[in-house]
Amino acid sequence: MSEMIELRSDTYTKPSKGMREAIAHAEVGDDMVGEDPTVNRLEARMAELFGKDAAVFACSGTQSNQMGVWAHCQCGDELLIESTGHIANYESGGPAVLSGVSVRRILGDQGRLNVDQLEGQIRGGNHHFAPTRLLCLENSTNLGGGRTYPLEQLHRVCDWAHENGLRTHLDGARIFNACVANGYRPDQIGALFDTVSICFSKGLGCPMGSILVGSRETVFRARRARKIFGGALRQAGIPAAACLYALEHNIERLAEDHANARIFAQMVSDIPGIRVDAGKVETNLVFFEIEKEVGTAAQLSSALKEQGVRINPTGPHRLRACTHLDVTEAQVRRAGEILREILFAGLRLESSVGGTYG
Ligand SMILES: Cc1ncc(COP(=O)(O)O)c(C=O)c1O
């Protein structure tokens, strides 16, 4: 069988030759005491890009999100987040475990919140309630479907939060996808939030690394959180060199991933038995559903795997395909064709033997 077409996640990307060379030539020092010149360069560059005073390098997006929660909150506080948010669903209860913070989920629209949904949700001033301290948003959304916030909506929500005494954190694991899709600049995003967490190990193609940007005081606290969480590193210039390389080479090209995601969504939208709203695909994530009578997401995922396409289920009938710098347009088209062939064979089988596709 020819090479697998990897559409499970942009986290499966492998460092390119150029990135590996940058890693090999990285200047390093002991970052724990602030002496790694490459990490210092990366932190300064990211603070400048997002228009913030300071930045701190972290191992992962989960770590930098949790450093943000720790830096903003006290034990016993509460944070607000849209119900599909990564911090609420996929960080292993981190806010409770690491910061003693409870998470209150609010139903939004494809991972996004607006002021109407938030109005009346702030609690405090009464001993029955955990005081609401922090609002966490996600842009682009992951489980929410790769959707992005229009800049005006972010303005309205962050202004509302600050006027009501909340601090604001953005889980910007894929913020550059949102910037490229919308044409807004990182500093326009940085101006709205107290902290932003940005990942390098997703669409930017690095082996690891995230950054938290914020004010000097907040980043000082976040750096302490990183130490407490066991995430302070030594010669971290090695992964940081990959991140600097990605900032130069891998941002503008995210538009190709978005175009490939649209191509895939369009192809899939024509297949009987599959439901996708191609018009809602803004970035590199395509969520689609297989109709119940046709089969389950797990069955479809394993049939695809047998044909050399990796796409994961995200629910009983829901799957997510993710484009990235290690898949070409031709591979994405091929994946769409294979999906069609599987569904066609399955539907034929269903009508001839009365079962689901095999
Ligand atoms: C929106 C979002 N936030 C945070 C993370 C966490 O990143 P990591 O896997 O590096 O901890 C992810 C990971 O996919 C994500 O999609």
PDBQT file of the ligand as one rigid body, heavy atoms in Angstrom, charges set to zero:
ROOT
HETATM    1  C1  LIG A 401      -7.424  24.168  21.257  1.00  0.00    +0.000 C 
HETATM    2  C2  LIG A 401      -6.309  23.409  21.906  1.00  0.00    +0.000 A 
HETATM    3  N1  LIG A 401      -5.774  23.883  23.027  1.00  0.00    +0.000 NA
HETATM    4  C3  LIG A 401      -4.771  23.259  23.655  1.00  0.00    +0.000 A 
HETATM    5  C4  LIG A 401      -4.241  22.100  23.154  1.00  0.00    +0.000 A 
HETATM    6  C5  LIG A 401      -3.171  21.394  23.939  1.00  0.00    +0.000 C 
HETATM    7  O1  LIG A 401      -1.966  21.291  23.312  1.00  0.00    +0.000 OA
HETATM    8  P1  LIG A 401      -0.928  20.136  23.723  1.00  0.00    +0.000 P 
HETATM    9  O2  LIG A 401      -1.403  18.902  23.076  1.00  0.00    +0.000 OA
HETATM   10  O3  LIG A 401       0.355  20.671  23.167  1.00  0.00    +0.000 OA
HETATM   11  O4  LIG A 401      -0.906  20.061  25.190  1.00  0.00    +0.000 OA
HETATM   12  C6  LIG A 401      -4.770  21.561  21.972  1.00  0.00    +0.000 A 
HETATM   13  C7  LIG A 401      -4.239  20.305  21.431  1.00  0.00    +0.000 C 
HETATM   14  O5  LIG A 401      -4.637  19.810  20.409  1.00  0.00    +0.000 OA
HETATM   15  C8  LIG A 401      -5.832  22.234  21.339  1.00  0.00    +0.000 A 
HETATM   16  O6  LIG A 401      -6.395  21.759  20.222  1.00  0.00    +0.000 OA
ENDROOT
TORSDOF 0
